[in-house]
Amino acid sequence: MDTELTAIMRFASVLRRDIDAVKNAIELPWSNGQAEGQINRLKMLKRAMYGRAGPELMRSRMLPLDTEIEDEPL
């Protein structure tokens, strides 16, 4: 029981140190979730393909294909 309470107290202490960030996360409408999701996706692809694929396969898996943009005249 004492060890569980210690972990909760440590967590509360960290929250108190960073209370401005906690308040902003609750009150403000902004989020970096989209950026974090893309970073997570790229890291997952890198881990899955590390050492197993050449640069062309890596590039094709990580970069989206925009065929519509290529077909439009300048």
C-alpha positions as CSV (number, residue, x, y, z in Angstrom):
1,M,0.0,0.0,0.0
2,D,2.8,2.4,0.9
3,T,4.5,1.9,-2.5
4,E,1.3,2.7,-4.4
5,L,0.9,5.9,-2.4
6,T,4.5,6.9,-3.1
7,A,3.9,6.6,-6.8
8,I,0.8,8.7,-6.7
9,M,2.6,11.4,-4.6
10,R,5.5,11.4,-7.1
11,F,3.0,11.9,-10.0
12,A,1.2,14.7,-8.2
13,S,4.6,16.4,-7.5
14,V,5.5,16.3,-11.2
15,L,2.0,17.8,-12.1
16,R,2.5,20.6,-9.6
17,R,5.9,21.5,-11.1
18,D,4.4,21.7,-14.6
19,I,1.0,23.1,-13.6
20,D,1.0,25.8,-16.3
21,A,1.3,23.2,-19.0
22,V,-1.4,21.0,-17.4
23,K,-3.8,24.0,-17.3
24,N,-3.1,25.0,-20.9
25,A,-3.7,21.4,-22.1
26,I,-7.1,21.5,-20.4
27,E,-8.2,25.0,-21.3
28,L,-6.8,25.8,-24.7
29,P,-8.2,24.3,-28.0
30,W,-4.8,23.7,-29.6
31,S,-3.3,20.3,-29.9
32,N,-0.1,18.8,-31.4
33,G,-1.8,15.4,-31.9
34,Q,-1.6,15.5,-35.7
35,A,2.1,16.1,-35.6
36,E,2.7,13.5,-33.0
37,G,0.7,11.0,-35.0
38,Q,2.7,11.6,-38.1
39,I,6.0,11.2,-36.2
40,N,4.7,8.0,-34.6
41,R,3.8,6.6,-38.0
42,L,7.2,7.4,-39.5
43,K,9.0,5.9,-36.5
44,M,6.9,2.7,-36.8
45,L,7.7,2.4,-40.5
46,K,11.4,3.0,-39.9
47,R,11.4,0.3,-37.2
48,A,9.5,-2.1,-39.3
49,M,11.7,-1.7,-42.4
50,Y,15.1,-1.1,-40.8
51,G,17.7,-3.2,-42.6
52,R,15.1,-4.9,-44.8
53,A,14.5,-2.4,-47.6
54,G,16.4,-0.2,-49.9
55,P,16.0,3.6,-49.9
56,E,13.4,3.5,-52.8
57,L,11.1,1.3,-50.9
58,M,11.5,3.4,-47.7
59,R,10.8,6.5,-49.7
60,S,7.7,5.1,-51.3
61,R,6.3,3.9,-47.9
62,M,6.9,7.2,-46.2
63,L,6.1,9.8,-48.8
64,P,2.5,10.2,-50.1
65,L,1.9,9.9,-53.8
66,D,0.3,13.1,-55.3
67,T,-0.4,12.1,-58.9
68,E,-3.0,14.8,-59.3
69,I,-0.5,17.6,-58.7
70,E,1.9,16.1,-61.3
71,D,-0.7,16.1,-64.0
72,E,-1.7,19.7,-63.6
73,P,-0.1,22.3,-66.0
74,L,1.9,25.1,-64.5
